[in-house]
């Protein structure tokens, strides 16, 4: 069975590579342009191979493709596809991984295993008529852009959604202003999304913040995507930062 499983996986990967040989050729902003959109007031949602895996009905180690999560991830995609520049959030996908050739991906095995099927899914299921941001804006490779965004966030109080108090303490020390900690689960966070959303509004209300008075920094895995969508609809600027504060990613080399 293991042999047949491996053969099946490799067949799917090869098929996906052949269907997107020259990249998805999507319109994706540079990291600097993506940072510009944030400092202009856009919320930000990052979609990567993990979210696309969930959207295809497959599990991750720390999240499962529940009907609610899959539906909201697709809603994130569909609202942005419909609204484009008028959307309250900028939807981001990995620029280099999406637009690289199949040959470039094949140079490193883990690139192929992570991105071949995600690229094919993106090409089939995401709109080609809108311009996306770069999901790797918070990677190790763009420190200037990260610093610019963090400086911008520091101009207002922040509600910091994360599973690690240590990360919160480091952010609070660097931020220098009012930071409110909202802990979230490190696994299956989507099961608590209604409670997390309500807690955001409660913290804001208890401190006298209107939607424009506070910014949300959210690191909650796939759950962060619908949480940003929900809160941005209510007028909050919310930023899906991913692993920025604990394990920053590296872009394609």
C-alpha positions as CSV (number, residue, x, y, z in Angstrom):
1,X,0.0,0.0,0.0
2,X,2.8,2.4,0.8
3,X,4.4,1.8,-2.6
4,X,1.1,2.5,-4.4
5,X,0.6,5.6,-2.3
6,X,4.0,6.9,-3.2
7,X,3.4,6.2,-6.9
8,X,0.1,8.0,-6.7
9,X,1.6,11.1,-5.1
10,X,4.4,11.2,-7.6
11,X,2.0,10.8,-10.5
12,X,-0.1,13.7,-9.2
13,X,3.0,15.9,-8.7
14,X,4.3,15.2,-12.2
15,X,0.8,15.8,-13.7
16,X,0.6,19.1,-11.9
17,X,4.1,20.2,-13.0
18,X,3.2,19.4,-16.6
19,X,0.0,21.4,-16.4
20,X,1.8,24.5,-15.1
21,X,5.1,24.3,-16.9
22,X,5.9,28.0,-17.1
23,X,4.3,29.1,-13.8
24,X,0.8,30.4,-13.1
25,X,1.8,33.8,-14.6
26,X,-0.4,35.6,-12.0
27,X,-0.3,39.3,-11.4
28,X,1.4,39.5,-8.0
29,X,2.9,42.6,-6.4
30,X,6.5,42.7,-5.2
31,X,7.2,42.6,-1.5
32,X,7.7,46.4,-1.5
33,X,4.5,47.0,-3.3
34,X,2.7,44.7,-0.9
35,X,4.1,46.6,2.1
36,X,2.8,49.8,0.4
37,X,-0.8,48.4,0.4
38,X,-0.6,47.6,4.1
39,X,0.7,51.1,5.0
40,X,-2.1,52.5,2.9
41,X,-4.6,50.7,5.2
42,X,-5.3,47.4,3.6
43,X,-5.8,44.3,5.7
44,X,-3.7,41.3,4.6
45,X,-4.5,37.6,4.1
46,X,-1.8,35.2,3.1
47,X,-2.7,32.0,1.3
48,X,0.0,29.3,0.9
49,X,0.3,25.6,0.1
50,X,-1.2,24.6,3.4
51,X,-4.4,26.6,2.9
52,X,-4.7,25.3,-0.7
53,X,-4.3,21.8,0.7
54,X,-7.2,22.4,3.0
55,X,-9.3,23.9,0.2
56,X,-8.7,20.6,-1.7
57,X,-10.1,18.7,1.3
58,X,-6.7,17.4,2.7
59,X,-5.5,17.7,6.3
60,X,-2.6,19.5,7.8
61,X,-0.8,18.4,10.9
62,X,-2.4,21.1,13.1
63,X,-5.6,21.8,11.2
64,X,-8.3,19.7,9.5
65,X,-10.5,20.6,6.5
66,X,-13.8,21.1,8.4
67,X,-16.7,22.2,6.3
68,X,-16.7,25.6,7.9
69,X,-13.0,26.3,7.4
70,X,-13.0,25.1,3.8
71,X,-16.1,27.2,3.1
72,X,-14.5,30.4,4.6
73,X,-11.2,29.9,2.9
74,X,-13.1,29.8,-0.4
75,X,-15.1,32.8,0.6
76,X,-11.8,34.7,1.3
77,X,-10.8,33.8,-2.3
78,X,-14.2,34.6,-3.9
79,X,-14.7,37.9,-2.2
80,X,-11.3,39.1,-3.3
81,X,-11.9,37.8,-6.8
82,X,-15.1,39.7,-7.0
83,X,-14.0,43.0,-5.4
84,X,-10.4,43.3,-6.4
85,X,-8.9,46.6,-5.4
86,X,-12.2,47.4,-3.6
87,X,-11.8,44.6,-1.1
88,X,-10.9,45.6,2.5
89,X,-8.0,43.1,2.4
90,X,-5.2,42.2,0.0
91,X,-5.1,38.5,-0.8
92,X,-1.5,37.3,-1.0
93,X,0.0,34.2,-2.6
94,X,3.7,33.3,-3.0
95,X,5.0,35.3,-5.9
96,X,8.1,33.3,-6.8
97,X,6.6,29.9,-6.2
98,X,3.5,30.7,-8.3
99,X,5.3,32.2,-11.2
100,X,8.4,30.0,-11.3
101,X,8.9,27.5,-14.1
102,X,8.4,23.8,-13.4
103,X,12.2,23.3,-14.0
104,X,13.0,25.9,-11.3
105,X,10.8,24.0,-8.8
106,X,12.4,20.7,-9.7
107,X,15.9,21.9,-8.6
108,X,14.9,21.3,-5.0
109,X,12.8,18.3,-4.0
110,X,10.9,20.0,-1.2
111,X,9.8,22.8,-3.5
112,X,8.2,20.2,-5.8
113,X,6.5,18.3,-3.0
114,X,5.1,21.5,-1.5
115,X,4.1,23.6,-4.5
116,X,3.4,21.5,-7.6
117,X,-0.2,20.7,-6.8
118,X,-0.8,24.0,-5.1
119,X,0.2,25.9,-8.2
120,X,-2.1,23.7,-10.4
121,X,-5.0,24.3,-7.9
122,X,-4.3,28.1,-7.9
123,X,-4.3,28.2,-11.7
124,X,-7.6,26.4,-11.9
125,X,-9.5,27.9,-8.9
126,X,-8.2,31.5,-8.4
127,X,-9.1,34.5,-10.6
128,X,-6.5,35.7,-13.1
129,X,-8.2,39.1,-13.4
130,X,-7.0,40.5,-10.0
131,X,-3.6,41.5,-8.6
132,X,-2.4,39.6,-5.5
133,X,0.1,40.6,-2.9
134,X,3.2,38.5,-2.1
135,X,2.6,36.0,0.7
136,X,6.3,35.9,1.6
137,X,6.3,39.6,2.7
138,X,7.2,38.4,6.2
139,X,9.9,36.0,5.2
140,X,13.6,36.3,6.3
141,X,14.4,37.6,2.8
142,X,12.6,41.0,3.2
143,X,13.7,42.6,6.5
144,X,13.3,46.2,5.2
145,X,9.6,45.5,4.3
146,X,9.0,43.8,7.6
147,X,10.5,46.7,9.5
148,X,8.4,49.2,7.6
149,X,5.2,47.3,8.3
150,X,6.0,46.8,12.0
151,X,6.9,50.5,12.3
152,X,3.5,51.3,10.7
153,X,1.7,49.0,13.1
154,X,3.4,50.6,16.0
155,X,1.5,53.9,15.4
156,X,-1.7,52.5,16.9
157,X,-2.6,50.1,19.8
158,X,-2.5,46.4,18.7
159,X,-4.5,43.3,19.6
160,X,-1.9,40.5,19.2
161,X,-3.5,37.1,18.5
162,X,-0.9,34.3,18.9
163,X,-0.5,31.0,20.7
164,X,2.8,32.1,22.4
165,X,3.0,34.5,25.3
166,X,6.7,34.7,24.7
167,X,6.2,36.0,21.2
168,X,3.6,38.5,22.6
169,X,6.1,39.7,25.2
170,X,8.8,40.2,22.5
171,X,6.4,42.1,20.3
172,X,5.1,44.2,23.2
173,X,8.7,45.2,24.1
174,X,9.5,46.1,20.6
175,X,6.2,47.9,19.9
176,X,6.5,50.4,22.6
177,X,2.8,51.1,22.8
178,X,-0.4,49.5,24.0
179,X,-0.5,45.8,23.1
180,X,-3.3,43.5,24.2
181,X,-2.7,39.7,24.1
182,X,-5.4,37.4,22.8
183,X,-4.2,33.7,23.1
184,X,-5.3,31.2,20.5
185,X,-4.9,27.4,20.2
186,X,-1.8,26.1,18.5
187,X,-3.8,23.3,16.8
188,X,-7.4,23.3,15.5
189,X,-7.7,27.0,16.1
190,X,-10.6,27.3,13.7
191,X,-12.8,25.5,16.2
192,X,-12.5,28.6,18.4
193,X,-12.9,31.2,15.7
194,X,-16.2,32.5,16.9
195,X,-14.8,33.0,20.4
196,X,-11.6,34.7,19.0
197,X,-13.7,37.1,16.9
198,X,-15.9,38.0,19.9
199,X,-12.8,38.5,22.1
200,X,-11.3,40.9,19.6
201,X,-14.5,43.1,19.7
202,X,-14.6,42.8,23.5
203,X,-11.0,44.0,24.0
204,X,-11.6,46.9,21.6
205,X,-14.8,47.9,23.4
206,X,-13.3,47.5,26.9
207,X,-10.5,49.9,25.9
208,X,-12.6,52.4,24.1
209,X,-11.2,51.6,20.6
210,X,-13.2,52.0,17.5
211,X,-12.3,49.9,14.4
212,X,-9.9,52.6,13.2
213,X,-8.2,53.1,16.6
214,X,-6.6,49.6,16.9
215,X,-4.8,47.2,14.6
216,X,-5.0,43.4,14.7
217,X,-1.8,41.3,14.4
218,X,-3.0,37.7,13.9
219,X,-0.8,34.6,13.8
220,X,-3.3,31.7,14.0
221,X,-2.5,29.4,11.1
222,X,-5.3,28.8,8.5
223,X,-7.8,30.2,11.1
224,X,-6.2,33.6,10.6
225,X,-7.5,33.9,7.1
226,X,-11.3,33.9,7.9
227,X,-10.6,35.9,11.1
228,X,-9.0,38.7,9.1
229,X,-11.8,38.5,6.6
230,X,-14.5,38.8,9.3
231,X,-12.8,41.6,11.2
232,X,-11.9,43.6,8.1
233,X,-15.5,43.5,7.1
234,X,-16.2,45.3,10.4
235,X,-13.7,48.1,9.6
236,X,-10.6,46.8,11.4
237,X,-7.2,46.6,9.8
238,X,-6.0,43.1,10.4
239,X,-2.7,41.6,9.4
240,X,-2.1,37.8,8.9
241,X,1.6,37.6,9.9
242,X,2.0,33.8,9.9
243,X,5.3,32.6,11.4
244,X,6.9,36.1,11.5
245,X,7.3,36.1,15.3
246,X,8.4,32.5,15.9
247,X,9.7,30.8,12.8
248,X,10.0,33.1,9.8
249,X,9.9,31.4,6.4
250,X,12.4,31.7,3.6
251,X,11.4,32.6,0.0
252,X,12.3,30.5,-3.0
253,X,16.0,30.6,-3.8
